[in-house]
Amino acid sequence: MTKPVLLLCLLLANIAVAEELYRYRDSAGIIVTADTIPPNAAVDGYEIVNEQGAVLETVQARQPVEFDQDQTKQDQYLLASFSLVGEITRLKERKLALLARDIQNLRNNLSNLDIREENLVAEAANMEMAGEEVAAELMGQISQIRLDRAEVQKLLASRKTDRISIEALYRGYEQRFRQLELGSTQTSEQ
């Protein structure tokens, strides 16, 4: 009686620890089933099978990473120009500070143009109220100020867009530099 119970327990234990195996093609193209998987099989794709060979799961091949020449140039620039992420951050802050100063100057110019236009329009209104004809030169100055204001407003909008672009560019540089540092650290540890 104890033998059948023992045999049943062994069978149940064997079923409970049913092993997952990996089926993949080796470098020669031969199908291999093993309990471990080599790195190249992880890249090329493989199947997880049970002991009977039934497929439990299929793991697709990873898409190869495209070698991006522009990314390589950017990586070379980052590694040649900076030794710490903090240097990138400081450069970003300097560029943003210069841009902020430029934006403030443009706002001041815009304010000055507004004041000049108000004064010229007031002068033209005074001439009209006095019954005089508004001088063509004065009308030309008002028109020129309006053109100048429109140009300054375009520049101001452009600088605001530049600020967003610079923030994004340098944030990307910081992130990429961290990745390069991490990759360099992992490579040197191996």
VOGU-3710 file (C-alpha; in Angstrom, 3 decimals, decimal comma):
1> mtkpvlllcl> 0,000/0,000/0,000  2,810/2,414/0,793  4,495/1,824/-2,564  1,521/3,039/-4,662  1,108/6,102/-2,415  4,808/6,856/-2,647  4,719/6,406/-6,420  1,684/8,706/-6,652  3,457/11,340/-4,539  6,522/11,168/-6,772
11> llaniavaee> 4,408/11,551/-9,905  2,557/14,526/-8,449  5,821/16,119/-7,334  7,246/15,573/-10,801  4,217/17,247/-12,407  4,374/20,167/-9,947  7,974/20,934/-10,880  7,441/20,493/-14,602  10,400/22,255/-16,074  10,257/25,046/-18,614
21> lyryrdsagi> 12,825/24,675/-21,326  13,976/26,989/-24,068  13,979/26,058/-27,741  16,076/28,157/-30,087  18,345/27,935/-33,124  22,066/27,980/-32,470  24,612/29,781/-34,648  24,697/26,784/-37,021  20,903/26,880/-37,416  20,299/23,707/-35,441
31> ivtadtippn> 17,263/23,649/-33,130  18,391/23,274/-29,526  16,284/22,668/-26,420  17,968/23,524/-23,122  17,231/24,743/-19,614  19,207/27,966/-20,170  19,268/30,385/-23,049  22,363/31,989/-24,539  22,380/35,770/-25,192  22,223/35,447/-28,978
41> aavdgyeivn> 19,032/33,380/-28,693  17,493/36,139/-26,600  18,188/38,517/-29,465  17,073/36,131/-32,215  13,906/34,930/-30,492  13,029/31,605/-28,912  10,223/29,452/-27,565  9,494/28,396/-24,007  8,404/24,763/-24,061  7,467/22,128/-21,489
51> eqgavletvq> 9,216/18,766/-21,149  6,960/17,247/-23,776  7,951/19,956/-26,275  4,623/21,789/-26,255  5,099/25,517/-26,805  4,089/27,538/-23,744  5,203/30,915/-25,041  6,971/32,377/-28,062  9,397/35,246/-27,522  9,838/37,296/-30,663
61> arqpvefdqd> 13,240/38,385/-31,933  14,262/41,859/-30,853  14,363/44,422/-33,588  17,941/45,432/-34,288  18,855/48,898/-33,125  19,598/51,103/-36,088  23,045/52,600/-36,046  22,335/56,299/-36,155  25,223/58,358/-37,479  23,701/61,596/-36,162
71> qtkqdqylla> 23,370/60,048/-32,690  26,996/58,940/-32,849  28,093/62,480/-33,708  26,025/63,859/-30,850  27,476/61,256/-28,475  31,001/62,197/-29,557  30,190/65,884/-29,010  28,804/65,190/-25,536  31,719/63,018/-24,465  34,320/65,423/-25,873
81> sfslvgeitr> 32,683/68,552/-24,449  31,510/67,471/-21,001  32,832/65,370/-18,170  29,821/65,712/-15,852  26,082/66,136/-16,305  26,355/69,254/-14,132  28,454/70,934/-16,841  25,624/70,433/-19,333  23,152/71,810/-16,795  25,296/74,907/-16,179
91> lkerklalla> 25,673/75,533/-19,919  21,914/75,210/-20,336  21,364/77,691/-17,497  23,829/80,180/-19,075  22,134/79,922/-22,471  18,705/80,317/-20,896  19,927/83,327/-18,881  21,222/84,995/-22,072  17,952/84,239/-23,781  15,968/85,600/-20,817
101> rdiqnlrnnl> 18,000/88,816/-21,000  17,318/89,036/-24,751  13,590/88,468/-24,117  13,593/91,201/-21,474  15,344/93,609/-23,869  12,750/92,860/-26,539  9,941/93,476/-24,036  11,573/96,797/-23,085  11,872/97,721/-26,768  8,217/96,839/-27,250
111> snldireenl> 7,248/98,997/-24,290  9,310/101,924/-25,621  7,715/101,554/-29,054  4,268/101,589/-27,418  5,103/104,798/-25,558  6,523/106,440/-28,708  3,446/105,442/-30,685  1,127/106,803/-27,988  3,036/110,114/-28,015  2,974/110,388/-31,810
121> vaeaanmema> -0,719/109,480/-31,979  -1,438/112,081/-29,276  0,534/114,671/-31,270  -1,429/113,785/-34,427  -4,712/114,051/-32,471  -3,702/117,475/-31,116  -2,937/118,643/-34,659  -6,346/117,474/-35,858  -8,124/119,090/-32,894  -6,310/122,341/-33,659
131> geevaaelmg> -7,684/122,128/-37,178  -4,294/121,448/-38,718  -3,538/118,758/-41,194  -1,470/115,881/-39,750  1,951/115,959/-41,345  2,800/113,089/-43,673  6,087/112,729/-41,847  4,233/112,151/-38,562  1,941/109,576/-40,168  5,026/107,870/-41,634
141> qisqirldra> 6,632/107,729/-38,173  3,486/106,152/-36,706  3,403/103,580/-39,528  7,096/102,798/-39,053  6,629/102,307/-35,297  3,792/99,876/-35,976  6,000/97,936/-38,396  8,832/97,960/-35,846  6,472/96,739/-33,119  5,267/93,878/-35,311
151> evqkllasrk> 8,896/92,908/-35,989  9,782/93,021/-32,282  6,709/90,916/-31,471  7,825/88,314/-34,026  11,317/88,291/-32,516  9,851/87,955/-29,035  7,716/84,991/-30,100  10,761/83,433/-31,767  12,878/83,836/-28,618  10,152/82,220/-26,511
161> tdrisiealy> 10,145/79,272/-28,923  13,954/79,200/-28,730  13,720/78,963/-24,937  11,473/75,897/-25,183  13,803/74,340/-27,778  16,937/74,988/-25,716  15,344/73,535/-22,597  14,337/70,399/-24,529  17,693/70,099/-26,300  19,760/70,334/-23,130
171> rgyeqrfrql> 17,366/68,111/-21,178  17,951/65,536/-23,935  21,723/66,107/-23,696  21,576/65,541/-19,942  19,600/62,325/-20,335  21,824/61,015/-23,131  24,993/61,873/-21,209  23,659/59,926/-18,215  23,033/56,946/-20,516  26,535/57,227/-21,943
181> elgstqtseq> 27,994/57,455/-18,439  25,996/54,420/-17,349  27,101/52,466/-20,421  30,703/53,500/-19,821  30,485/52,438/-16,174  28,973/49,077/-17,081  31,582/48,498/-19,793  34,477/49,325/-17,460  33,091/47,012/-14,754  33,037/44,054/-17,145
//
